[in-house]
Amino acid sequence: MRAITSLTLIAASNLIAGAALAGDGFGDAIPSPISWSGLYVGMEAGYNWGDVDWNLNYPYAGPVRSDRKFDTDHFLGGGFVGLQRQFGHWVVGGEVGVDAGFSSQNIGGVDLYLGNDVGTLETKVGPLFSATARLGYAQDRWLAYVKGGYAGANISLNSDDGVPPDYYSHSSDWHNGWKAGGGIEYALLPSTSVGLEYDYVDLGSVADTVPLTYSDGSRVGPSTTHSADFTTQMIMARVTFRLERDEPVEPLK
């Protein structure tokens, strides 16, 4: 997934650089019909391909460590708000957003108690929050851009060994990481544009030591360690509404 991210960012960067090098021959004949400057809000929807890798250091498991990969592939939806400023062809700004819809998943048949393959593991990924900087290049009604910055989400992990009296474990931790990607927009109207964006998200790894409990929450005695990391790729279709705009910008001469 890292290789795909790198290729995407390189391609978007080359698109912006190529447009800049094209200079007068590319866009001086016709003034830009819109301005990309100002405050904007929008909605987005798409799909993600993601994994939560969970390492469970469980005291009664045989083997002692249980490693599982959870797929969070699912449709997503969300919204965003941003502010940007256009300088000639160049557009610089920042954006915050939230996306939800990452699927929860259960994996059964896990040995969590002395060779009994009846345990269950569950993972849940909460809404993804992000705050990114954007750099774009505008030509006529088109805007190509790259972006990058902070991303974070809460990840919950649960286990049940499945052997009466069942032992449970639960953790819920906030994961801090990063988001990078790029996209392209087309202005249907001076105040409205549509676009397509690709992002790669890495929320890193968080380890948490939690007690084993009975179903009523009372503690059994030993503890276990939940260690999880989350990465995902996202393809999102976007609709953007510019709430305040400058006058249309003439291309640089």
Buried (B, 14 or more C-beta within 10 A) or exposed (E): BEEEBEEBBEEBBEBBEEBBEEEEEBBEEEEBEBBBBBBBBBBBBBBBBBBBBBBBBBBBBEEEEBEBEBEBBBEBEBBBBBBBEBEBBBBBBBBBBBBBBBBBBEBEEBBBBEEBEBBBBBBBBBBBBBEBBBBBBBBBBBBBBBBBBBBBBBBBBBBBBBBEEBBBBBBBBEBEBBBBBBBBBEBEEEBBBBBBBBBBBBBBEBEBEBBBBEEEEEEBEEBBBBBBBBBBBBBBBBBBEBEEBEEEBEBEE
